């Protein structure tokens, strides 16, 4: 220690230069360190969600959850596999060892899911959950109709087909989940008597409707030194198109259409929950989920900027209202800790001045306090530690 002090005294300029570089590195690291209010202690996990519409939980457990959970036990690095079966849906949580890269884990889960082809029932749709953690829920909004001319189904369509896609494109956003309202759908109600009269089976109606809702191509037709592309336009745009889908023909050659054996109407998909705002009834909204490892404060600011851009495209009378914004909590928490750090630094400086009773000697100790804090940010940035209540509180205590 004596040699270090002697060397520092002989090389004052070099010591000051090193201190300046250390302070600059600390300032840069502090600006780049992600800000968060709550420390994220979540496990590295991948969620496998499987929709198996209309099936009982026991059937979902036997045919979907059990095969997937059994296969996920083989994934390298997987510590725990938990499966949950509900009506029409299955969730399998694959928890990996600490330090595992989330995207490596997701790729391995997809690799083992590919080995389940043929073992899952027809109609089971498998997808991975968002690349986020339990603290990824950073922003939530609702759509309000100030004119009373838009139904919940209208607002849900705006959310699903406009807002969701716009906000999902924001850097740092993993998913925008739609909540509340009614999902629009075309409902085909079959008439058994008319179906029996025409000799039409249920699967014929399903196959015809599924196959009719698509465009087809047929190469080109050459006429007068020109090529004309041939297309069959088949996308269903209204109930009339759906009623006109051909199912077959009578012995006399008369086509049998969907409208001959069924009633087509605009309806809403069944739902198993509602979204309520302040006890005033159903509302439509969206939940913005942040991507794993992103800066929460920066992501929320980008989401707000995007909302400001797309609000002009909303129908007249429809406004977007924020109901949860974590940036407010982050800013308040960080400001509180900054104030405490400043107060403690002033107290320590006064103690040094009082007990040393020598300004130059006290400055040596006092100036190391902010430099030590800045160097702590360098270490935090290098180790990937966010600036939150726990980490900043530790600095304050130290």
C-alpha positions as CSV (number, residue, x, y, z in Angstrom):
1,X,0.0,0.0,0.0
2,X,2.9,2.4,0.8
3,X,4.4,1.8,-2.6
4,X,1.0,2.5,-4.3
5,X,0.8,5.8,-2.4
6,X,4.3,6.8,-3.3
7,X,3.8,5.9,-6.9
8,X,0.6,7.9,-7.0
9,X,2.3,10.9,-5.4
10,X,5.1,10.8,-8.0
11,X,2.7,10.4,-11.0
12,X,-0.1,12.8,-10.2
13,X,-0.9,13.6,-13.8
14,X,-1.2,9.9,-14.7
15,X,-3.4,9.2,-11.7
16,X,-5.7,12.1,-12.6
17,X,-5.8,10.9,-16.2
18,X,-6.8,7.4,-15.1
19,X,-9.5,8.9,-12.8
20,X,-10.9,11.0,-15.7
21,X,-11.0,7.9,-18.0
22,X,-12.6,5.9,-15.2
23,X,-15.2,8.6,-14.6
24,X,-16.0,8.8,-18.4
25,X,-16.3,5.0,-18.6
26,X,-18.7,5.1,-15.6
27,X,-20.9,7.8,-17.1
28,X,-21.1,5.9,-20.4
29,X,-22.0,2.7,-18.6
30,X,-24.5,4.5,-16.4
31,X,-26.3,5.8,-19.5
32,X,-26.3,2.4,-21.2
33,X,-27.4,0.4,-18.1
34,X,-31.1,-0.6,-18.4
35,X,-33.3,1.1,-15.8
36,X,-36.0,-1.0,-14.0
37,X,-37.9,-0.6,-10.8
38,X,-38.2,-4.3,-9.8
39,X,-35.3,-6.7,-10.1
40,X,-36.1,-9.5,-12.6
41,X,-35.4,-12.8,-10.8
42,X,-37.4,-15.0,-13.2
43,X,-36.1,-18.3,-14.4
44,X,-35.1,-18.9,-18.0
45,X,-38.2,-20.5,-19.3
46,X,-39.9,-21.4,-22.6
47,X,-43.7,-21.7,-22.7
48,X,-45.3,-24.2,-25.2
49,X,-48.9,-23.3,-25.8
50,X,-51.2,-25.7,-27.7
51,X,-54.7,-24.9,-28.7
52,X,-57.0,-27.9,-29.0
53,X,-60.4,-26.2,-29.4
54,X,-63.5,-27.7,-27.8
55,X,-61.7,-30.5,-25.9
56,X,-62.1,-31.4,-22.3
57,X,-59.2,-30.9,-19.9
58,X,-58.7,-34.7,-19.4
59,X,-58.5,-35.2,-23.2
60,X,-56.1,-32.3,-23.5
61,X,-53.9,-33.8,-20.8
62,X,-53.8,-37.3,-22.4
63,X,-53.4,-36.3,-26.0
64,X,-51.5,-33.0,-25.9
65,X,-49.9,-32.1,-22.5
66,X,-48.4,-35.5,-21.6
67,X,-46.7,-36.1,-25.0
68,X,-45.2,-32.6,-25.1
69,X,-44.1,-32.7,-21.5
70,X,-42.5,-36.1,-22.0
71,X,-40.6,-34.9,-25.0
72,X,-39.4,-31.7,-23.3
73,X,-37.7,-33.7,-20.5
74,X,-35.1,-34.7,-23.2
75,X,-34.2,-31.1,-23.9
76,X,-30.5,-30.3,-22.9
77,X,-30.3,-28.0,-19.9
78,X,-34.0,-28.3,-18.9
79,X,-34.3,-28.5,-15.2
80,X,-38.0,-28.6,-14.7
81,X,-41.0,-29.3,-16.9
82,X,-44.5,-28.4,-15.8
83,X,-47.7,-29.1,-17.7
84,X,-51.1,-27.6,-17.2
85,X,-54.3,-28.6,-19.0
86,X,-57.4,-26.5,-19.4
87,X,-60.5,-26.6,-21.5
88,X,-59.3,-26.4,-25.1
89,X,-55.7,-25.3,-24.3
90,X,-52.5,-26.8,-22.9
91,X,-49.5,-25.0,-21.4
92,X,-46.1,-26.7,-20.9
93,X,-43.4,-24.7,-19.0
94,X,-39.8,-25.7,-19.7
95,X,-37.4,-24.1,-17.1
96,X,-33.7,-24.1,-17.9
97,X,-30.5,-23.8,-15.9
98,X,-29.5,-20.3,-14.8
99,X,-27.4,-18.5,-17.4
100,X,-28.9,-20.4,-20.4
101,X,-29.3,-18.1,-23.4
102,X,-33.1,-17.7,-23.9
103,X,-32.9,-17.9,-27.7
104,X,-30.7,-21.1,-27.6
105,X,-33.3,-22.6,-25.3
106,X,-36.2,-21.7,-27.6
107,X,-34.4,-23.2,-30.6
108,X,-33.8,-26.4,-28.7
109,X,-37.5,-26.6,-27.7
110,X,-38.5,-26.1,-31.3
111,X,-36.1,-28.8,-32.4
112,X,-37.7,-31.3,-30.0
113,X,-41.2,-30.2,-30.9
114,X,-40.5,-31.2,-34.5
115,X,-40.1,-34.8,-33.3
116,X,-43.7,-34.8,-32.1
117,X,-45.1,-34.6,-35.7
118,X,-47.7,-37.3,-36.1
119,X,-48.1,-37.9,-32.4
120,X,-50.4,-35.0,-31.7
121,X,-54.1,-35.1,-32.7
122,X,-55.4,-33.3,-35.7
123,X,-56.5,-29.8,-34.9
124,X,-53.9,-29.3,-32.2
125,X,-52.0,-26.0,-32.9
126,X,-48.6,-25.7,-31.1
127,X,-46.8,-22.4,-30.6
128,X,-44.2,-20.9,-28.4
129,X,-45.0,-18.2,-25.9
130,X,-43.4,-14.8,-26.1
131,X,-39.6,-14.4,-25.5
132,X,-40.3,-12.5,-22.3
133,X,-40.3,-12.9,-18.5
134,X,-42.8,-12.6,-15.8
135,X,-42.0,-8.9,-15.5
136,X,-42.4,-8.3,-19.2
137,X,-45.8,-6.7,-18.7
138,X,-44.8,-3.0,-19.0
139,X,-47.7,-1.1,-20.6
140,X,-51.5,-1.5,-20.9
141,X,-54.1,0.5,-22.7
142,X,-57.8,0.5,-23.4
143,X,-59.9,1.7,-26.4
144,X,-62.7,4.1,-25.5
145,X,-65.6,5.1,-27.8
146,X,-66.6,8.7,-27.0
147,X,-69.4,8.8,-29.5
148,X,-71.1,5.5,-28.6
149,X,-71.3,4.4,-32.3
150,X,-68.7,1.6,-32.1
151,X,-69.5,-1.8,-30.5
152,X,-67.1,-3.9,-28.5
153,X,-66.7,-6.1,-31.6
154,X,-65.7,-3.1,-33.7
155,X,-63.2,-2.0,-31.1
156,X,-61.8,-5.5,-30.9
157,X,-61.3,-5.6,-34.7
158,X,-59.4,-2.3,-34.5
159,X,-57.2,-3.7,-31.8
160,X,-56.6,-7.0,-33.6
161,X,-56.1,-5.8,-37.1
162,X,-54.5,-2.4,-36.6
163,X,-53.1,-1.5,-33.2
164,X,-51.6,-5.0,-32.4
165,X,-49.6,-5.2,-35.6
166,X,-48.4,-1.6,-35.4
167,X,-47.2,-1.9,-31.7
168,X,-45.6,-5.4,-32.2
169,X,-43.2,-3.8,-34.7
170,X,-41.8,-1.5,-32.1
171,X,-38.2,-2.5,-31.1
172,X,-38.1,-4.2,-27.8
173,X,-41.7,-5.4,-27.9
174,X,-42.2,-9.2,-27.8
175,X,-46.0,-9.4,-27.9
176,X,-49.1,-7.3,-27.8
177,X,-51.9,-9.3,-26.3
178,X,-55.5,-8.4,-27.0
179,X,-58.0,-8.5,-24.2
180,X,-61.7,-7.8,-23.9
181,X,-64.5,-7.4,-26.4
182,X,-65.7,-9.9,-28.9
183,X,-63.8,-11.5,-31.8
184,X,-65.9,-11.4,-35.0
185,X,-66.6,-14.6,-36.9
186,X,-68.9,-16.0,-39.5
187,X,-71.2,-18.6,-37.9
188,X,-72.6,-21.4,-40.1
189,X,-75.6,-23.1,-38.5
190,X,-76.4,-26.3,-40.3
191,X,-79.9,-27.6,-40.9
192,X,-79.9,-31.4,-40.5
193,X,-83.1,-31.9,-42.4
194,X,-82.0,-29.9,-45.5
195,X,-78.6,-31.6,-45.3
196,X,-80.3,-35.0,-45.3
197,X,-82.4,-34.0,-48.3
198,X,-79.4,-33.0,-50.4
199,X,-77.2,-35.8,-49.1
200,X,-74.6,-33.4,-47.7
201,X,-72.4,-34.5,-44.8
202,X,-70.9,-32.1,-42.1
203,X,-67.3,-32.7,-43.3
204,X,-68.3,-31.7,-46.8
205,X,-69.4,-28.3,-45.5
206,X,-66.2,-27.8,-43.5
207,X,-63.9,-28.8,-46.3
208,X,-65.8,-26.7,-48.8
209,X,-65.7,-23.6,-46.6
210,X,-62.1,-24.1,-45.8
211,X,-61.1,-24.6,-49.4
212,X,-63.2,-21.7,-50.7
213,X,-61.5,-19.0,-48.7
214,X,-58.4,-18.7,-50.8
215,X,-57.2,-17.4,-54.2
216,X,-55.7,-19.7,-56.8
217,X,-53.5,-19.2,-59.8
218,X,-53.6,-20.8,-63.2
219,X,-50.4,-19.7,-65.0
220,X,-50.9,-17.3,-68.0
221,X,-53.0,-17.0,-71.2
222,X,-51.3,-15.8,-74.3
223,X,-53.4,-13.6,-76.6
224,X,-52.3,-11.1,-79.3
225,X,-48.7,-11.2,-78.2
226,X,-49.6,-10.5,-74.6
227,X,-49.7,-12.6,-71.5
228,X,-52.7,-12.5,-69.1
229,X,-52.3,-13.9,-65.7
230,X,-55.2,-16.1,-64.6
231,X,-56.4,-15.9,-61.0
232,X,-59.3,-17.4,-59.2
233,X,-60.6,-14.9,-56.6
234,X,-61.9,-16.9,-53.7
235,X,-61.4,-14.9,-50.5
236,X,-64.6,-14.6,-48.6
237,X,-65.5,-10.9,-48.0
238,X,-69.1,-11.1,-46.7
239,X,-71.9,-13.5,-45.8
240,X,-73.1,-13.6,-49.4
241,X,-69.8,-15.1,-50.5
242,X,-70.0,-17.7,-47.8
243,X,-73.5,-18.6,-48.7
244,X,-72.5,-19.1,-52.3
245,X,-69.8,-21.7,-51.6
246,X,-70.7,-24.8,-53.7
247,X,-71.0,-28.1,-51.8
248,X,-72.1,-30.4,-54.6
249,X,-74.9,-30.9,-57.1
250,X,-78.3,-32.5,-57.4
251,X,-78.9,-35.4,-59.9
252,X,-80.2,-32.7,-62.2
253,X,-77.0,-30.8,-62.1
254,X,-78.2,-27.9,-59.9
255,X,-75.4,-26.7,-57.6
256,X,-76.0,-27.1,-53.8
257,X,-74.6,-24.2,-51.9
258,X,-73.9,-23.5,-48.2
259,X,-77.0,-21.2,-48.1
260,X,-79.2,-24.1,-49.2
261,X,-78.3,-26.3,-46.1
262,X,-77.3,-23.7,-43.5
263,X,-77.9,-20.3,-42.1
264,X,-74.9,-17.9,-42.2
265,X,-74.7,-15.0,-39.8
266,X,-72.1,-12.6,-38.3
267,X,-71.4,-13.7,-34.7
268,X,-68.8,-13.5,-32.0
269,X,-66.4,-16.2,-30.9
270,X,-67.0,-17.7,-27.4
271,X,-64.9,-16.1,-24.7
272,X,-63.9,-17.2,-21.2
273,X,-63.2,-13.9,-19.6
274,X,-63.9,-10.2,-19.6
275,X,-61.9,-7.0,-19.2
276,X,-63.4,-4.4,-16.9
277,X,-62.3,-0.8,-16.3
278,X,-63.1,0.9,-13.0
279,X,-66.3,-1.1,-12.6
280,X,-67.9,0.5,-15.7
281,X,-68.2,-2.6,-17.7
282,X,-66.5,-4.4,-20.7
283,X,-63.7,-2.6,-22.5
284,X,-61.2,-3.6,-25.2
285,X,-57.5,-3.2,-24.6
286,X,-54.0,-4.4,-25.2
287,X,-51.1,-5.5,-23.1
288,X,-47.6,-4.7,-24.3
289,X,-45.1,-7.4,-23.3
290,X,-41.4,-6.4,-23.4
291,X,-38.8,-8.7,-25.0
292,X,-36.3,-10.5,-22.7
293,X,-33.3,-8.4,-21.7
294,X,-34.6,-5.1,-23.1
295,X,-34.5,-1.7,-21.4
296,X,-38.0,-1.2,-20.0
297,X,-37.9,2.6,-19.9
298,X,-36.6,2.9,-23.4
299,X,-39.2,0.3,-24.7
300,X,-42.1,2.1,-23.1
301,X,-40.9,5.5,-24.6
302,X,-40.8,3.9,-28.0
303,X,-44.3,2.5,-27.5
304,X,-45.6,5.9,-26.5
305,X,-44.0,7.5,-29.6
306,X,-45.6,4.8,-31.8
307,X,-49.0,5.4,-30.2
308,X,-48.7,9.1,-30.9
309,X,-48.1,8.3,-34.6
310,X,-51.0,5.8,-35.1
311,X,-53.7,7.6,-33.1
312,X,-54.4,9.6,-36.2
313,X,-55.5,6.4,-38.0
314,X,-58.2,5.5,-35.4
315,X,-61.9,6.0,-36.4
316,X,-63.5,9.2,-35.2
317,X,-64.6,9.0,-31.6
318,X,-62.1,6.2,-30.7
319,X,-59.4,7.2,-28.3
320,X,-56.5,5.2,-26.8
321,X,-56.1,5.6,-23.0
322,X,-53.2,4.3,-21.0
323,X,-54.2,2.4,-17.8
324,X,-50.8,1.0,-16.8
325,X,-47.4,2.6,-17.4
326,X,-44.4,1.1,-15.6
327,X,-42.2,4.0,-16.6
328,X,-43.8,6.2,-14.0
329,X,-42.9,3.6,-11.3
330,X,-39.3,3.3,-12.7
331,X,-38.8,7.1,-12.7
332,X,-40.1,7.6,-9.2
333,X,-38.1,4.7,-7.8
334,X,-34.9,5.8,-9.5
335,X,-35.4,9.5,-8.4
336,X,-35.9,8.4,-4.8
337,X,-32.7,6.4,-4.9
338,X,-30.8,9.2,-6.5
339,X,-31.9,11.5,-3.8
340,X,-30.8,9.1,-1.1
341,X,-27.4,8.6,-2.7
342,X,-26.9,12.3,-2.8
343,X,-27.9,12.7,0.8
344,X,-25.6,9.9,1.9
345,X,-22.7,11.4,-0.1
346,X,-23.1,14.8,1.5
347,X,-23.2,13.2,5.0
348,X,-20.1,11.2,4.3
349,X,-18.3,14.3,3.0
350,X,-19.2,16.3,6.1
351,X,-18.0,13.5,8.3
352,X,-14.7,13.4,6.5
353,X,-14.3,17.1,6.8
354,X,-15.1,17.1,10.5
355,X,-12.9,14.2,11.5
356,X,-9.9,15.0,9.2
357,X,-10.2,18.7,9.7
358,X,-8.1,19.2,6.6
359,X,-9.7,20.2,3.3
360,X,-7.1,18.6,1.0
361,X,-7.0,15.4,2.9
362,X,-10.8,15.2,3.0
363,X,-11.1,15.8,-0.7
364,X,-9.0,12.7,-1.4
365,X,-11.7,10.6,0.3
366,X,-14.7,12.7,-0.9
367,X,-13.8,12.5,-4.6
368,X,-13.5,8.8,-4.5
369,X,-17.2,8.4,-3.6
370,X,-18.7,9.5,-6.9
371,X,-15.8,7.7,-8.7
372,X,-16.6,4.5,-6.9
373,X,-20.3,4.8,-7.8
374,X,-19.4,5.3,-11.5
375,X,-17.0,2.3,-11.4
376,X,-19.9,0.2,-9.9
377,X,-21.9,1.1,-13.0
378,X,-19.1,-0.1,-15.2
379,X,-19.1,-3.5,-13.4
380,X,-23.0,-3.7,-13.6
381,X,-22.9,-3.0,-17.3
382,X,-20.2,-5.6,-17.9
383,X,-22.2,-8.2,-15.9
384,X,-25.5,-7.4,-17.5
385,X,-27.1,-6.2,-14.2
386,X,-30.0,-3.7,-14.5
387,X,-30.1,-0.5,-12.4
388,X,-33.1,-1.3,-10.1
389,X,-34.1,-0.9,-6.5
390,X,-31.9,-3.8,-5.4
391,X,-28.7,-2.9,-7.2
392,X,-28.9,0.8,-6.5
393,X,-29.9,0.2,-2.9
394,X,-26.7,-2.0,-2.5
395,X,-24.6,0.9,-3.8
396,X,-26.3,3.3,-1.4
397,X,-25.6,0.9,1.5
398,X,-22.0,0.4,0.5
